[in-house]
Amino acid sequence: METLWSPWRMKYITDSNHPDQCVFCSAPQMADGGENLIIHRGKLAFVILNRFPYTSGHLMVVPFVHQSSLERLDAAIRAEMIELVTVATRVLDQVYKPEGYNIGINQGSAAGAGIAEHMHIHIVPRWTGDTNFMSTVGETRVLPEELEATQRKLAAAWPKE
């Protein structure tokens, strides 16, 4: 069973280009691409690939404002985040054709949030049989393509406004 402070989560938090800054605050300061893995920037929130995904196409919708909980976000930010979740599932349907999704929020460390200080929504595409012994026994995730390739595909498929 994976613990809250597993090595891959700690690596994600500590390997930021700005170790003294939140990874969700530093990512938008970079150009979009393979380094920051941002798929789309909205007005109040952005869509980013999870650097340590559960499955291919594991996205997160993140507000630009650094807040730890939904109730601290204003209604406009929450509304945009839900719209971005909706568009993200359409894009994932088009590119990867998943059979389902896990969409959720882990608010607070006790709830399993790896980065509890900055609210975000997970969008995890799922396919029948996508879990196997590698995740449960080997504590290893197997992905069929590099994250940079996934970022390019999803960014290219994102609707132009």
Residue, then its C-alpha position, 0 to 999 in steps of 0.5 A: m500500500e502506498t503511503l502519503w509520503s512515498p518517495w515519488r511524491m517527495k521527489y515531485i515536491t522537492d525537484s521543482n525548479h523553484p524549491d522554495q515555491c509551490v510547484f503549482c505556482s512556479a509552473p505557470q511562470m515557465a513557457d508551456g511545454g515539456e518542462n512545465l507540462i501545462i496543457h491549457r491556460g484559462k483566465l483563472a485556472f490551468v490544466i497540467l499533466n501530473r508529473f507522476p501519473y496513475t495512468s496516461g493522460h492524468l491531468m489536474v485543473v489548478p487555480f492560479v491563486h494559491q489556496s488550500s481549499l475549495e471554500r477559499l476560492d471564489a465562485a468564478i474560479r470554481a466555475e472555471m475549474i469545473e468547465l476545464v474539467t469538462v473540456a479536459t474529459r472531451v479532449l482525453d476522449q478524443v485523444y486516448k478514448p478512455e472507458g471512464y474517469n476518476i475525477g476528484i479532489n483530495q483536500g488536505s494531507a489527511a485526505g491524501a493530497g500530495i500538495a495540500e497547500h494548493m487546491h487542484i482537481h484530478i482527472v484520471p482516465r481509466w480503462t478496464g484492466d489498467t491496474n496490475f501487479m506493477s502498481t500494487v506489488g512493485e509500487t511502479r507505474v508503467l506508461p506507454e509514452e513520455l509525458e512530453a509526448t502526452q503534453r504535445k498531443l493534449a495541447a494540440a487537441w485542446p479547443k482553440e478559443 
